[in-house]
Structure formats: structure tokens, C-alpha cells
């Protein structure tokens, strides 16, 4: 089982690195600037290709954006998305686009083992500095940041292997540091500290698209164009283990995590989660996990969840949570230590009493964020629906 898990993790990190999977690139037309073009403007969006089972951010981004059009005053806009590869980015392909989207976690954190990492970083930086846009979600927010807040500042002695990769991948176009714990649940158990997984337990302990993360009422900044015109102070946005974004420079905070922590001694009673330890017991071959009395502790309460900024001539928007994911109202986490707890199938926690909201509930946030980052004037962003 351990070998199988290690193989899966290696596959997750390496996926997309095989050259035979890279399609041929044909140079698109010269980049169009959205704020100075005639009617029927096409906003060209590159979405970084990304593949890990159960993580649905990239195809959701495509569904929400591709082909969507709207009109404002005398101008019509339409999003056109294309999946792009690391190799194409390193070869300069971003010059044909208005916006780069790096969605929720996929290939992002295996880049430090690539020989072309510096070139990849420089291409992204130059693209945004020259007037392009950047829109990052969760892992894509970490990529854009200055890196993670150090492990000791997050109450840990050392960074994990995952965190080393995340720090090495950061390109620094948004002046924030990410507050995020990321660990391998099996490795943390073998090291004698299963709690070290921290907030990433909300990813690993239930890997299904419907099970991971929690939905939170986040306070939003209605003075920024993205949320301007929204008639409420909060919005339900789904969080799936992603970072808080601690400003270290000139950024505008778009949204904040709730003031109550997700889990811990003073955490939310409906969303608190216990630490689970990996334990191989030949007498119970399907019972690989034991629930401990200790609670996972999260430290995101009140911290920024999304920010926007300028970088050179371009703009960037990053969310630590997931406006592209479907959401629900209410609900509570249910945990039970049985003889059939399997992280990769049944999950180590489940939900009860949820009320699902329409899949399109937050699509307007994604569309307005993409349009703003791509340079669409504030008064011509997609409608709030």
C-alpha cells in the first residue's frame, strides 16, 4: 500500500512532464488590448493544463469562461480559452494571449525539478509586466506569491517536501506571502506527527470533488470593481485547503476568510476535523487509518482570502479559495473510525445536511476577475448575476 501511495504521489507531481503529450503550437495573432478595441473584442485566455484526479478546477474554468460573451455600452466582449503547456509558456506562447489562468493545484508544484524553471518564470513575469493579466486560484495563488510564510512562523519546526516545492515554484508577481500548510498524510504519520498535515487535511482526508473543503461566508470588498455593485457584504465561497494571502506590498484585498477558524480548539463545530494517523494492521487490511482525539488546527481566521494588484503594466487577481467550485449552504462534517476507512475511496470524513446551491452560483466572480485582470475597464465588466 505504501509503495502504491508513493507511486501515486510521484505521478501527481510529474504529470504533464512527458514531451509526447505536448501539442504542436501555432502562433496566434498579436495580442489585443481590451481597453482600446472595437466591438466584438475577443479576450484570449491561456489556461495552464493540469491533471490530478478529483481536482476539477481547470475544466470548470473552461466551462465558465469559454464562449461567454457580454455587451457594455458600445463594446462586446467574448472569452476564448485555450489550454497551454509549460513547454509552450517557456517557448514564448503567452505573447498571443491577454490572460494566463493557473487554476487549482495540478502540475504547479513539480516545477522545481525542471531544468527550464527559470525560463518559465521569466516568461510569466514578462507577460504580466508587459500588460498581460494573471488569474490564479489556490495553487495558482501560491505560484504568484512571494512564497510561503516560513514553517516556524506557522508553528512548525521544518517545512515539508510539498512546501519546499511550493516555495521553489513561486514567481513573486503579487506582493503577498501564503499562509498554507501542505503535507503528505502518510509521510507525516511515519514521521510521528500526523497533525503536521495541517489545513491540507481538508484536501487529503476526502479526495472526492464533492467532499473536499468547506463552504464559508467570506466578507468581500465591494469598493473594488470585481465586487462593486454586489449588494451584500459576504458571499459563500468554497475553500479546499488553500492559502491565506498576507500582504507585503501594495495590494487590494478582495475577500477575507471568516473570523472563526475552520478547525481547532476554538474552531467551527460544524467543520472541525480530527487528526487521522496512517496505521498498517495486517489483521485489518482495509483499516489503514485511526482517528485521534487531537483536532486539526487551522489559522486562517480573518486573514485575506483574495487580492488584486498591478504588476508592471499588467494586473493580477489571486484567490486562496475557489470561486469556480460549486457550493452549498449549511452542512456538518461527520467522522467515524470504522474498519473500512480508505482515503482514496470512501474518505476519512463525510458531509451531512448540506443544501446545494446552483453550480453557477459564483461564476460571475470568476468572469469579472478574469475580465478585470485582462484589462477590461471597470465599468464594462461582466454582469453580476
Secondary structure as UniProt FT lines:
FT   HELIX           2..14
FT   TURN            15..16
FT   HELIX           19..21
FT   HELIX           34..36
FT   STRAND          41..48
FT   TURN            53..54
FT   HELIX           57..65
FT   TURN            66..67
FT   STRAND          69..72
FT   TURN            73..74
FT   STRAND          75..84
FT   HELIX           86..90
FT   TURN            91..92
FT   HELIX           93..96
FT   STRAND          99..102
FT   HELIX           108..113
FT   TURN            115..116
FT   HELIX           117..129
FT   TURN            130..131
FT   STRAND          133..137
FT   HELIX           139..144
FT   HELIX           152..154
FT   HELIX           161..169
FT   STRAND          176..179
FT   HELIX           185..190
FT   TURN            191..192
FT   HELIX           194..200
FT   HELIX           201..204
FT   TURN            209..211
FT   STRAND          214..220
FT   TURN            222..223
FT   TURN            225..229
FT   STRAND          234..239
FT   STRAND          244..247
FT   STRAND          252..256
FT   TURN            265..266
FT   TURN            269..271
FT   STRAND          274..278
FT   HELIX           282..284
FT   TURN            285..286
FT   STRAND          289..295
FT   TURN            301..302
FT   STRAND          304..311
FT   TURN            312..313
FT   STRAND          314..319
FT   TURN            323..324
FT   STRAND          328..334
FT   TURN            339..340
FT   TURN            343..346
FT   STRAND          350..356
FT   TURN            359..362
FT   HELIX           363..373
FT   TURN            374..375
FT   HELIX           378..380
//
